[in-house]
Structure formats: C-alpha cells, structure tokens
C-alpha cells in the first residue's frame, strides 16, 4: 500500500475561456462559455474508503471529497508524488445559468467540462490548446433535450434499436449527482451517478445504478461506465459514447483502424457489409451511419490540414459507430448550423452486437457491466 502525503492550497488555475465564437450570444438556454474562473479551496476533504469503481485503466481510489448530492466548490491541487515531482490538478464544481457542471483542470493547461445534464462532457482542451471535440454553437440545454456535440451518453438504447426514444434515457437524464471527485498522481476525476427512480421507470421499467467516471490527465481523457443491475430481472441494452470530434474539413480527413471489419450500413437499410482489407484510410464524402462490429481499435482520425491525429481506444466496448449527417440531415437539425457537418465527425465506442435484440448485450440481475473510452490528441 503506497502512502501519499498531499498538500492542498488554492490554485489560480486556468483563467481563459473558449474562443468567443464557440457559443453565440443567445438566450440563457443556449450553452454559455463553458470554462470560467476556478473556485478556491473550500475546506479539508473528508476521507472514506468505499469500494473502488474500476475499470481499467483507472482504478479509482477513495475520493478526496466526501460524496455529495449538492455542488460546492472544492479544489485540491499542488500535491507531490512519491518521487518528489510536483503535479497539480483540480476539480471545480460550479453552478451556471444553463446547468450544473464540473470542470477538471490539469496544471499542463488541459481541462474538460462535464455537465450534470446527461453526464455530458461538453468540451475538452488539451495541454497545447487543441480542442478535439466539437460542440454546436447552437447547442441547447433543456429538459428532454440532448446537448449537440461533446460526448452524449447513449444508454440503455443506441439510436432507435429498442422501445425507447432515440438513444435511450441517459443523455437527457436529470438525476445525475456528483458521487465523488478527487485528484491522484496528477489526474483529476469526477464520478457522476444516476440511479433508477419513479421517473426513469416510467420510461424504462428496470432498476439500475449507473456510474460515469471522467478522468483528465496531461495527455488523455478517459470516460468510463460502470452499470449495476440492481433489480430482480435481467435487461438487454445497447450503448455508445456518441463522441463528436472536431475536424478542419470533413473532406480533408481520414479514419484508420476499420479495415476488414464487418458493419451494418444504416443509410442503406442496415445491410451487412465489410470494409476492404486493403482500405487503410477511410474517407467520408457523403452521409455515413455505420455500426462496425468487433472494433477492437485503436481508431484514429487524421486531419490532413492541421496534421492532428486523434486516437480512440476502448476496453469493454465491443463495437464502434461512425456517423456524419451530411448536407440534408444537417440542415434538418435545428441545433446545428447547416454547414457545420463539415466541421465534425462522430466515432463512437459502442456495445451493440447486431440489429436484432437477441444479439444485444444482456445484464443479469445483480450483474455489473464496465467499459471505458480513452482519447488522445496529438
């Protein structure tokens, strides 16, 4: 058992915000600038030793902040590793005009904003100032509405593959609370929790405990899911982290990591197809909506114009989805500018299995399902 000595003090943190054009001036229901000034340290942490949340690669330790259902400002920073190397990271919980959010900051300059509305990662800035995630300037937070961009959490249903509305209940869920947050070895993490209640069971009749863990390091963003079936009967599910990645121009980028994979082409009526074994770089020149089966990864987005490579790896997820609405469908989306289909590409870590329900994952009563997505951008 390693013992760490933490010193805690206030941190000036990152004071910059998103580019002014990121969110247009609009009514309060439209997302404002995500990153504000960090709060200051609000008091000593409460220590407890609950069970770890898992899964690989981040085995979460006891929180440095006691679990809470309310948002208060807590910043923990400036601790020293056992090797004497100073590392800083902080977790700031804030309440803003368009919803409660948690901001994770790293001393390298990396940061990420997570809204409690749908446990939605809305923006990620790397240590060198890259913004690998696209969020629509017309994105809206409203009851029953998913934020357009970032990382919508699709669970317990992907798309229309079930009896629920599009993409299930989690991406618009309003009962998420901050279960815990902490820093360790220069990484900042927050654990958000949603549990079944009367409102969720009016839409989906099963009992669950859903943990969503977001971890920021100097080089990575990790999004992890841990679901426990707390009911007395098994339930089938499909899921995806519907991540919107920024590209300079959809016509000037390619995807690797998909060659030879079978996929369902939803644009063509969900027919089963196969990627050519010799197609190393897949380029998009029309609407695409594909479920790639047994996509072990890693998958990479190569931006020819900027030279940026974004890498998506995952564990626990079995499949991947690639989506871009292209011209006509983008024009039909009220929370997306008509031409912005050229500015993003969705690659989604997913577990779907197939088109028919019999092929979908199933979680037995008392069972636990875990998965994570790890992102890097260079």
N, C-alpha and C positions, 0 to 999 in steps of 0.2 A: 504494500500500500504506500503510494507516494504521498508525501505531505507537502502542501503548498502554503507559503506564507503570502498573504495578499495585503497590499497596502492600497487604501481607497482614498481618492480625493476627487475634487471637482475637475471637470475637463471642459476646456473651451470648445473642443470638438470641431466639427466641420460647420462653417457658417454660411457656405454657399448654398444655393438652391438649384433647381432645374433651370434650364435655359428659359428665358421669358416666353418663348414661343411654344413651350411644351404644353401649357394649358392656356387656352384662350380666355380672355375676360368674358365671364358669363355668369348666370345666376349661381347661387350658392350650391345648387345641386350638382354642378359640374365640378370635377376634381380641381382643387387649387394646386399651387406649388406644393409638392409632397414634403420636401425636406425643409424644416425650419431650424431655428437655433436649438441646440440641445438643452435639456433641463440640467440642473445641478444635482449633485448627490443629495439625497433626501434623508439619509439616516443609515444606521447599521443594518446589515442584512440579517434575516432570520434563517438559521440553518436547520435543515431537516434531511432525513435520509430515506426518501421514498424509493420505490423500485425504479430502476433505470428504464428509460423509454426506448433504447435501441433506436434504429437498427444500424448496421454498418453503413458508412464508415465512421459515424459519430455516435459513440455510446455515451449518452448524456449522463452527467454526474448529478449529484444533489444540487438543487438550484441555489444560487446565491441570494435569491429573493423568495420570500415565502409565497406560495400560491395565493392568488388573489382574484377576485371577481371584478375589481374596480381598477381603473387606470390611475396610477400615481406616478410621479417622475422618479426613476431610480437609475443612476448612472454609476457603474462600477468600472474603474479604469486604473491604469498605471501599476499593474502588478508585475512582479518579476518572476521569470521562470527559474527552475532549479539550477540552470546554467548561468544565471546572472544576467540574462539578456532582457532588457526592458521591453515589454509588449503592452499595448493598450488596446482596449476595445470597450465599447459601452452599448448599453441597451436603454433607450429612452422611450417611455410610454407617454403618449400625448393624446389629447382630445382636440380635434379640429372641427371646423364648421361643417365638413362633409363626412364626418365619421371618426371613430376612434382608430388610432394607428399605433404601431410600434416601429421605431427606427433603430436599426442596428448600424453601428459605426465602427470602423477599424482605423487605427492610427495611420495606416498607409494611405487613407483617403477613401477607401472602399466603403460603401454604405448601401443599405437596402431599406425600403419602406414596405410595411405589411399592414394592410387594413384589416380590422376585425370583421368587417363586412365580407363574408365569404372566405375568410382567412387568405386574403388576396395579396400576393406580392405584386405591388404596382410599379415599382421602379428599382433598378439595380445600377449602381455606378461603380466601376472598377477602380482600382488604385491609381490607374493612369488616366482616369476621366472618361473612359469609354462608357457608353450607355447601351448595353447589349439587348435590352428589352424595349419593345415598342408599346407605348400606351397612347391610345387615340386622344387627340386634343379635344374631342367631343365626348369623351368618356363620362358617364354619369353614375353616381351612387344613389340608388333609390331602392325601396323595398321591392323585392321580386325581380330586380334588375342586376345583371352581371356587369362588372367593370370590363369595358372593351380594352383588352391589352394585358400586359403583365403575365401573370400565371393564374388563370381561372382553375379552380379545383372541380373537376367533373367527377361526381360520386353521388349515389351508388349506380349511376347510369351514365354511359357515354352516348352523346348525340340523342337519337330517337330510338335507341335499341332497348326498349322496355316500355313500361306503362306510365312512366313519369313524363314530365315536361322535358324539353331539350336539356340535356346534360345533367339531369338529376337535381337534387336539392342543395348540394353543399356550396356551390359557387355563389348562391344568394343567401346563404344561411345567416341569420341574425343573432344566434345564441352562442357564438364563439366567445370565450373568455380567455384571458391570459392565465394559463395554469402555472407557468414559471418562466423566469428568464435569468440568464447568467452569462458570465464570461469565463473562459478557461483556455489557457495556452494561446492567448491572442485571438481566439474565436469568440464571437458574440452569437448567442442563440436565444430564441423565444419559442415556447411551447404553447400553442393555442389548442383549446379543447372545445368540442361540441358533443353533447350527449342527447340522445333521443328524449323527446318530451311530447306533450299532447299535440303541439303544433306540427312537429315532424311526423308524428304517427298519423295525423290526419291526411298526410300525403303519401306516406310510405310506412307500412304497419310494423316495422321491425325495430328492435332495441339495439342500440349501438353506443360505443364510446369511441370517438374519433379524435386522435391526436395529430396535429400538424406541426412539425418542427422545422423552423427555418434557421439555418446556421450560416454565418458570414465569416470567411477567413480572408487573409490577404489576397488569395488567388481564386477562391472558389465560392460559389453559392450552392448550398445544399438544401433541398426541400424533401422532407421525409414524412411519410404517412404511417401511422400505426392505428389499425382499426380492430376493436374487440367486439365480437358478437355477444352482447350481454343478455340476450333473450334466450328463449327455450326452443327455438327452431332455427334451422339453417336458412340463410338467404343467399340468392345469387346476386352478383353485382358486376358492373363494368366500371372502369375508371380511367382517367387520363389527367395529366397536368398539362393543360392546353396552352403551352407557353408561346407567346408572341416574341419573335426575335427581330430586332432591327436589321435591315439591310439598306445599303445606299441606293440600290435599284434592283428590283426582283429580276430584271433582265441581265444583271451583271453579277450573279452569284450562283453557286452550285452546292449540292449536298453530296457528301460521301458517307459510306457506311451502309448502303442499302442494296448493293449489287447482289443478285442471286436470290433475293428474298421474295417470297410469295406475298401478295397483297390483295385486299378487296378494294376495287375501284368504285367508290360510291357515286362518282359522277356518271359512271356507265352502268348503273343499276346494281352495284355491289357484286359484279362478276369477279371471279378469282383469276388473277393474273400473276405473272412472275417477272421480276426485273432481270434484264440480261446479265449474264455472268461477267461480261466484259464492259458493262457500263459503270465505270468508276465514279464519274461525276454526273449527277442527275440535275438537269436544268429545267426550270419551270417557264412555260410560255403560254399557259392557259390555266383555267380553273383546275385545281387539284384537290382531291379529298380521298386520301388512301389510308387504309389500315394495314400496316406492314406486320406480318406475323413472325414471331420468334426473332425479333430485332434485338440482338444482344448488344449491339453498338461496339465501340463508340460511333456516334454520328457527328458529322462536322458540317458547319456552314462556312463556306469560303467566299469572302466578299472580294471580287476582283478589283473593285475600285479603291477600297481602303486597305486591302491586304490583311484585314482582320479575319481570324479564324475563331469561331465559337464552337466549343466541344460539348456534346451532351452525352453523358454516360449514365447508366442506371443499374440498380440492383433491386430485385423483387418484381419490377415491371417486366412483362414478357413481350410486349409489342410496342409499336410506335405508330404515330399518326402524322401525316404530312398534309397541311392544308393551306390554301390561299384562295380567297373567294373570286379573284379576278374582277373584270370590269363590271359585269352586270350585277352580280351579287353584292359587290362592294357598294354600288350605287343604291342598292335597296336597303342598306343598313343605316339607320338614322343616326347612330352614334359613331360613324366612321366617315371621314371626308372621302368623296368619290375617288380621288386619285391616290389615296393612301395605300391601296392594295399593292402599290409598287414599293412601299417602304417597310414591309414586314413579311415574315414567313413563319408559319407555325410548325414546330416539330414537337411532338407531344409524347412523353414517356407514358405508356398505357398498359393496361391489362384488360383485354377484351376476349381473345380466344377465337372468336368467329362470329358469324352473322346470327346464327340461331342460338336461343337461350341455353340449350343443352351444352353448348361449348363454352359458356361463360364461367368465370371463377365462382366458387361457392364457398361460403364461410359457415362452418358448422357452429352450433350453439356452444358458446364458451371459447370459440376459436379466435386466433389472432392472425391478422394479415399485415405484413410490413413491406414497405418499398421506399426507395429514395431515388432522387434525380440529382446529379452533380453537374454543375455548369462551370466552365472556364471560358475566358475570352482573352485572346492574345493578338 
